[in-house]
Amino acid sequence: MTDDPIVDAVVKRIQKRSTAGMKKFGKPMTRDDRTTVEWLDDAIEELLDAAVYLTRVKDDLEIAKSFRRKA
């Protein structure tokens, strides 16, 4: 696909999510049954979830770092 394995991994994940989304919703992203505001609300909710996940991982890393300092 590309010369960058990281980009290739992201592309594969996007393709996998697209397949799952089509199975779940039966409609492509070009569907027109949602307003722009609804799409924005979905994106905001996804980003809020991402902030929670990133905070969790950050906390885990800080805990691990504090254990390494004590060792």
C-alpha positions in Angstrom: 0.0 0.0 0.0 2.5 2.7 1.2 6.1 2.8 2.2 5.1 3.3 5.8 4.0 0.3 7.9 2.3 2.4 10.4 0.1 4.1 7.7 -0.6 0.6 6.3 -1.8 -0.6 9.7 -4.1 2.4 10.1 -5.5 1.9 6.6 -6.2 -1.8 7.4 -8.0 -0.8 10.6 -10.1 1.8 8.7 -11.1 -0.9 6.2 -12.0 -3.4 9.0 -14.1 -0.7 10.7 -15.8 0.1 7.4 -16.7 -3.6 6.9 -18.1 -3.8 10.5 -20.0 -0.6 10.0 -21.6 -1.8 6.8 -22.6 -5.1 8.6 -24.1 -3.2 11.6 -25.8 -0.3 9.8 -26.2 -1.5 6.2 -25.4 2.0 4.9 -22.2 3.7 3.7 -20.9 6.9 5.2 -22.4 8.7 2.2 -25.8 8.1 3.6 -28.1 11.1 3.9 -30.4 10.1 6.8 -28.4 12.2 9.4 -27.9 15.9 9.7 -24.6 17.6 9.8 -25.2 18.4 13.5 -25.9 14.7 14.2 -22.6 13.8 12.5 -20.8 16.4 14.6 -22.4 15.1 17.8 -21.2 11.6 16.9 -17.7 12.9 16.3 -17.7 14.8 19.6 -18.9 11.7 21.5 -16.1 9.6 19.9 -13.5 12.2 20.8 -14.8 12.4 24.4 -14.5 8.6 24.6 -10.9 8.9 23.2 -10.0 11.4 25.9 -11.2 8.9 28.6 -9.2 6.0 27.0 -6.1 8.2 26.7 -6.4 9.4 30.3 -6.7 5.7 31.5 -3.6 4.7 29.6 -1.7 7.8 30.8 -2.6 6.9 34.4 -1.4 3.3 33.8 1.9 4.6 32.5 2.4 7.0 35.4 1.7 4.2 37.9 4.2 1.9 36.1 6.8 4.8 36.1 6.4 5.3 39.8 7.0 1.6 40.4 10.2 1.7 38.3 11.4 4.6 40.4 10.9 2.7 43.6 12.7 -0.4 42.3 
